[in-house]
């Protein structure tokens, strides 16, 4: 059953007993591996967390089969924008290092940042947490991160599912999926069709690796072994790698309200090379200036340890830039100042140019 803003249920039927046709002892659901009491305990733990994320538009109460949300009436021609994602193999490090309190933020960020680049305000979020055996403390830490991510994004945690499925996952492991729905005025959807040569490309700094490229990250950790650095960018090694994906929602929405932003691109899997072309019109290429943003100790260590060139680095990781903002040259200084004032690290990293063959993104 889904949970309302006030509660959550384990994915299971009622705790009836399964009787065989013989005289053997009855089998309970708990004996089969599903602990309904643990699920009830989790519900109580997350009630106040979900409550803090409530916002305009949330309808309904506890126990419904579906979450209810009313699009705010301030939208004249609302278009719903949806997104879904997971956390990927970053979860393997969460398991190995027993660091579960930030992967929920990653889960939210991967979806809300994607919805944002269409020009949409994230409205509500639903999550799916699946495990073989429910550990209440671990699940509460993960869902606490989800609630924190929603709170920081102004997005209601309106529903979700916790599935306890014995035999499906190794002990101590789980999987996550998230689903976000946002809304935008039809007339303000991004990208705009007037992206053109000469437009300025602003890059907003990432908080670290975010949630992509961790299959390679884990290989780097394995290769480095005991020689891995104790600190990176002023943070303990594990903390630096597990820094959650930056939530750009509130700051970028504020900038959208003040400036004529033409396009946004969330730099996820595929890095700068693969993501920027998704918002470019035909005949336009992005020319990025190498060295126009600093490479952090974290990304320098990953590149050196993996032994990869700059092109592969920018096609695998965000490499220090988590969000791209495209503006007219006349807007660039003011837009950068707005975002800087809101707490973003902003770099002018390039401009749009006419494309005459070649790559859609060139870094030189």
Secondary structure, DSSP 8 states (H G I E B T S, - for coil): ----TT---BSS-----B--SSSS--B-TTTTT--HHHHHHHHHHHHHHHHTT--TTEE--TT-SS-EE---TT-SSEEEEEEEE--TTHHHHHHHHT--SSHHHHHHHHHHHHHHTTT-EEEEEEEEEEESS--HHHHHHHHHHHHHHHHHHT-EEEEEEEEE-TTSS-TT-EEEEEEEEEEEEGGG-SS-TT--TT-EEEEEE-SSSTTS-HHHHHHHHHHHGGGS-SEETTEEHHHHHH------HHHHHHHHHHS-EEEEEE--TTHHHHHGGGG--TTEEEEE-TTSS---HHHHHHHHHHT--HHHHHHHS-TTEEEEEEE-HHHHHHHHHHHHHTT--EEEEEEEEE--SS-SEEE-
